[in-house]
């Protein structure tokens, strides 16, 4: 048995750290210790503020307070049940979709039993971002061919950062980031973006068109999480272009002219939720992407430096500082972007 510390959102705007005792793994379980977990600001802040739509869904009992936040972790294997697949051994360095906790007990057949070995040269600090990165990767997968295509990413929070960085790793060019927050634009440039624009300085559609020398980008990824931004994303695409919604747009959009702004312009608008895109019901085409291929691609490219984390991490905090980090991500976007929680003392 081991004692584990867990971050819990007790109620809106209130975070605590509790201790629980975890038993030794059953035959179909694995016990893993986290060294770092990464905060997914969109999802976690929606729960922290009490606005996440699933909190009101009676069919989702796990989405209720007290809520265990987080879904992206990296660390080491502590113990392995005899029937757990994959040939894992004690001490293996792994990535896994863990909550913010010092240790997790994962079970075969449950979503969170997915565990991936780290490539040589990839630190757990870097690998902690891999499960979050899959939600940004979804944009590049959803649009099909990426090589040499112009891309604009609207919204440069964590998901937008990974959408932009995955497009760069997949050969898209030029790749442009759009956001009003200076910190986010600087992070995108540090990652290799070709250009960034601030909508507050002028008509972003005109800025993009002047830069590209065309009517718009071939691909536009909306990572704002704001429904009203989808028509803006459509306006940034060239005729016949693709718009992929990769941030979770919580709420309703109004005043969308589907004839002039979508139908007549021959646009393709699609969703790319990181869970649905890689789940078995949506990956029946032979050789198509599934969750394992996606996570292995991400870990490999992180290890090789093709998927860059430059400019992303602004804070590394202790578990007791998570509430402070949520407040920073919510109210101080010029200073907070990527936040890691460190679970080891060394």
FENKA-V532351 format. One record per pair of residues at least 24 apart in sequence whose C-alpha atoms are under 8 Angstrom apart, sorted by the first residue. I is the first residue (numbers start at 0). J is the second residue. Records with the same first field share a line. If there is no record, write none. Layout:
# FENKA-V532351
I->J ; J
This chain:
# FENKA-V532351
3->100 ; 101 ; 102 ; 103
4->100 ; 101 ; 102
5->67 ; 98 ; 99 ; 100 ; 101
6->67 ; 68 ; 98 ; 99 ; 100 ; 318 ; 321
7->65 ; 66 ; 67 ; 68
8->46 ; 47 ; 64 ; 65 ; 66 ; 67 ; 68
9->64 ; 65 ; 66
10->47 ; 49 ; 64 ; 65 ; 66
11->46 ; 47 ; 48 ; 49
12->47 ; 48 ; 49 ; 322
13->47 ; 322
14->321 ; 322
15->319 ; 322
16->318 ; 319
21->104
23->78
24->78 ; 79 ; 80 ; 104
25->80
26->79 ; 80 ; 81 ; 82 ; 83
27->80 ; 81 ; 82 ; 83 ; 106 ; 107
28->79 ; 80 ; 82 ; 83 ; 104 ; 105 ; 106 ; 107 ; 112
29->76 ; 77 ; 78 ; 79 ; 80 ; 83 ; 104 ; 105 ; 106 ; 112
30->76 ; 77 ; 78 ; 79 ; 102 ; 103 ; 104 ; 105
31->74 ; 75 ; 76 ; 77 ; 78 ; 102 ; 103 ; 104 ; 105
32->74 ; 75 ; 76 ; 77 ; 101 ; 102 ; 103
33->72 ; 73 ; 74 ; 75 ; 100 ; 101 ; 102 ; 103 ; 342 ; 343
34->72 ; 73 ; 74 ; 75 ; 101 ; 123 ; 124 ; 341 ; 342 ; 343
35->72 ; 73 ; 74 ; 123 ; 124 ; 127 ; 339 ; 340 ; 341 ; 342 ; 343
36->69 ; 70 ; 71 ; 72 ; 73 ; 97 ; 98 ; 99 ; 100 ; 127 ; 128 ; 339 ; 340 ; 341 ; 342
37->69 ; 70 ; 71 ; 72 ; 99 ; 127 ; 128 ; 131 ; 337 ; 338 ; 339 ; 340
38->69 ; 71 ; 337 ; 338 ; 339 ; 340
39->69 ; 70 ; 131 ; 157
40->156 ; 157 ; 325 ; 328
41->224 ; 247
43->68 ; 69
44->325 ; 329
47->325
51->249
52->249
67->98 ; 99
68->98 ; 99
69->97 ; 98 ; 99
70->95 ; 96 ; 97 ; 98 ; 99 ; 130 ; 131
71->95 ; 96 ; 97 ; 98 ; 127 ; 128 ; 129 ; 130 ; 131
72->96 ; 97 ; 98 ; 99 ; 126 ; 127 ; 128 ; 129 ; 130
73->123 ; 124 ; 126 ; 127
74->123
83->107
91->116
92->116 ; 117 ; 123
93->117 ; 123
94->123 ; 126 ; 127 ; 129 ; 130
95->130
96->130
99->318 ; 340
100->342
101->342
115->294 ; 295
117->298
118->298 ; 299 ; 302
119->302
120->302
121->298 ; 301 ; 302
124->339
125->301 ; 308
126->298 ; 301
127->339
129->294 ; 297 ; 298
130->294
131->158
132->158 ; 161 ; 162 ; 297
133->273 ; 293 ; 294 ; 297
134->158 ; 161 ; 162 ; 245 ; 271 ; 272 ; 273 ; 274
135->159 ; 160 ; 161 ; 162 ; 163 ; 165 ; 245 ; 273
136->161 ; 162 ; 165 ; 166 ; 273 ; 293
137->162 ; 245 ; 271 ; 272 ; 273 ; 276
138->162 ; 220 ; 243 ; 244 ; 245 ; 271
139->165 ; 166 ; 169
141->243 ; 269 ; 271 ; 276
142->218 ; 241 ; 243
145->169 ; 170 ; 171
146->170 ; 171 ; 172
147->171 ; 172 ; 173
148->172 ; 173 ; 217 ; 218
149->173 ; 174 ; 216 ; 217 ; 218
150->174 ; 175 ; 216 ; 217 ; 218 ; 219 ; 220
151->175 ; 176 ; 177 ; 216 ; 218 ; 219 ; 220 ; 235
152->176 ; 177 ; 219 ; 220 ; 221 ; 222
153->177 ; 178 ; 219 ; 220 ; 221 ; 222 ; 223 ; 232
154->178 ; 221 ; 222 ; 223
155->183 ; 184 ; 187 ; 222 ; 223
156->183 ; 222 ; 223 ; 336
157->336 ; 337
158->222 ; 245 ; 246
159->220 ; 221 ; 222 ; 223 ; 245 ; 246
160->186 ; 187 ; 311
162->220 ; 222 ; 245
163->187 ; 192
164->190 ; 191 ; 192 ; 306 ; 307
165->306
167->191 ; 192 ; 306
168->300 ; 305 ; 306
180->332 ; 333
181->333
182->332 ; 333 ; 334 ; 336
183->333 ; 336
185->310
186->309 ; 310 ; 311
187->310
189->309 ; 310
190->307 ; 308 ; 309 ; 310
204->234 ; 235
207->235
213->237
214->238
216->240
217->241
218->242 ; 243
219->243
220->244 ; 245
221->245 ; 246
222->246 ; 247
223->247 ; 248
224->248 ; 249
225->249 ; 250
226->250 ; 251 ; 252
227->251 ; 252 ; 253
230->255 ; 260
233->260 ; 261 ; 266
234->260
236->266
238->264 ; 265 ; 266
239->264 ; 265 ; 266 ; 267
240->265 ; 266 ; 267
241->266 ; 267 ; 268 ; 269
242->266 ; 267 ; 268 ; 269
243->268 ; 269 ; 270 ; 271
244->268 ; 269 ; 270 ; 271 ; 272
245->270 ; 271 ; 272 ; 273
246->272
247->272
311->336 ; 337
312->336 ; 337 ; 338 ; 339
313->337 ; 338
314->338 ; 339
315->339 ; 340 ; 341
316->340 ; 341
317->341 ; 342
318->342
